[in-house]
Amino acid sequence: MTTIEHLQHKLFTLPELKLQLERWRLKSKKITFTNGCFDIVHLGHVDYLAKAADLGDVLIIGLNTDESTRRLKGEHRPINDERQRAMVLAAMTFVDAVVLFNEDTPYELIKFIRPDILVKGADYSPETIVGSDIVTKNGGIVTTIAFLPGYSTSGIEAKIRATR
């Protein structure tokens, strides 16, 4: 298998992910989930995702589609399309699965995955994280991770606009 094929195998549809989740659960793997647009991946994202991966055995990333990213971030986004964003995330060695979702929130995806650990950035409180009710009801953990100061896609975008 080529390296690109290996990365493509980390991109899942829901039916494919269902089968993989069953395999991981048979092996008693602790499943961690996070989500986002991850439009221009920067060191802050890498730091956050690496820390999320350290919390469990498997890291699944729910990735907003182009359509849902536009609804959330505005017509000028995403800068990189969903295929590019998914492949960049899949290239991270600690990422086990990337799955697209088109809704504004990952609630239905979290209900589908039923992760053991749900992670978001520290700009959220655990009780306000979408899907926290599902995870805690199933005995899982909801936690936050502090962002690496000075790194944000919005900040990068503002710098680009300022130089024009």
C-alpha positions in Angstrom: 0.0 0.0 0.0 1.3 3.4 -0.9 1.5 6.2 1.6 -1.4 8.1 -0.1 -3.5 4.9 0.0 -2.7 4.6 3.7 -4.0 8.1 4.3 -7.1 7.5 2.1 -7.9 4.5 4.3 -8.2 6.9 7.3 -11.1 8.7 5.5 -14.3 7.0 6.4 -18.0 7.1 5.4 -20.5 6.3 8.1 -21.0 2.7 7.1 -17.2 2.1 6.9 -16.8 3.8 10.3 -19.5 1.6 11.8 -17.5 -1.5 10.9 -14.2 0.0 12.1 -15.8 1.1 15.4 -16.9 -2.5 16.0 -13.3 -3.7 15.4 -11.9 -1.2 17.8 -14.4 -2.0 20.5 -13.7 -5.7 20.2 -10.1 -4.8 21.0 -11.3 -2.6 24.0 -9.9 0.5 22.4 -10.7 3.8 24.1 -12.2 6.1 21.4 -11.6 9.8 21.5 -13.6 12.2 19.3 -13.2 15.8 18.4 -14.4 17.9 15.6 -13.9 21.1 13.7 -13.3 22.8 10.4 -9.5 22.6 10.5 -9.3 25.0 7.5 -5.7 26.1 7.6 -4.0 23.6 9.8 -1.3 25.2 12.0 0.8 24.4 15.1 -2.2 25.1 17.4 -4.2 22.5 15.7 -1.4 19.9 15.8 -0.8 20.6 19.5 -4.5 20.3 20.3 -5.0 17.1 18.2 -1.9 15.5 19.6 -3.1 16.1 23.2 -6.5 14.8 22.3 -5.0 11.6 20.8 -3.0 11.1 24.1 -6.3 10.8 26.0 -7.3 7.5 24.3 -6.3 4.7 22.0 -8.1 5.9 18.9 -8.6 9.5 17.6 -11.6 10.2 15.4 -12.0 13.7 13.9 -15.4 14.9 12.7 -14.7 17.3 9.9 -17.2 19.9 8.8 -18.0 19.7 5.1 -17.4 22.7 2.9 -21.1 23.5 3.1 -21.3 23.5 6.9 -18.0 25.4 7.1 -19.5 28.2 4.9 -22.6 28.3 7.2 -20.4 28.6 10.3 -17.5 30.7 9.1 -19.0 32.7 6.2 -19.0 32.6 2.4 -15.2 33.3 2.2 -14.5 29.9 4.0 -13.3 27.3 3.7 -10.0 28.3 2.2 -9.1 24.6 1.6 -11.8 22.2 0.4 -13.0 19.3 2.5 -10.9 16.7 0.6 -7.7 18.7 1.2 -8.5 19.3 4.9 -9.3 15.6 5.4 -6.1 14.5 3.8 -4.0 16.9 5.9 -5.6 15.6 9.0 -5.2 12.0 7.9 -1.5 12.6 7.4 -1.0 13.1 11.1 0.3 9.8 12.5 -1.9 10.1 15.7 -5.1 10.5 13.7 -7.0 7.2 13.2 -10.1 8.3 11.3 -11.6 11.4 9.7 -15.3 11.5 8.9 -17.2 14.4 7.3 -20.4 15.8 8.6 -22.7 18.3 7.0 -24.7 19.5 10.0 -23.8 22.7 11.9 -23.0 20.6 15.0 -21.6 17.0 15.3 -24.5 15.9 17.6 -25.8 13.1 15.3 -22.2 12.0 14.6 -21.4 11.8 18.3 -24.6 9.8 18.8 -23.5 7.5 16.0 -19.9 7.1 17.3 -20.6 7.0 21.1 -17.0 8.0 22.0 -15.5 7.2 25.3 -13.9 10.7 25.4 -15.2 13.9 23.9 -12.8 16.7 23.5 -13.1 20.4 22.6 -10.9 23.5 23.1 -10.8 25.3 26.4 -13.0 28.0 25.0 -15.9 25.6 25.9 -16.9 24.3 29.3 -17.5 20.6 29.3 -21.2 20.9 30.0 -21.7 23.2 27.0 -20.0 20.9 24.5 -22.4 19.5 21.9 -22.9 15.8 22.6 -21.7 15.9 26.2 -25.1 14.6 27.3 -24.6 11.5 25.0 -21.1 10.8 26.2 -21.7 11.2 29.9 -25.0 9.2 29.7 -22.8 6.3 28.3 -20.2 6.6 31.1 -17.7 8.6 29.0 -15.6 11.7 29.8 -16.0 15.2 28.4 -12.9 17.4 28.6 -11.3 20.4 27.2 -7.7 21.2 26.0 -6.1 24.6 26.3 -5.1 26.2 23.0 -1.5 27.0 22.2 -1.4 30.8 22.5 -0.9 32.8 19.4 -2.2 30.3 16.9 -5.6 30.6 15.2 -6.9 30.3 11.7 -8.8 33.6 12.2 -5.6 35.3 13.2 -3.8 33.9 10.1 -6.7 35.1 7.9 -6.5 38.6 9.5 -2.8 38.8 8.8 -3.4 37.9 5.1 -6.2 40.5 4.8 -3.9 43.2 6.4 -1.2 42.7 3.8 -3.6 43.2 0.9 
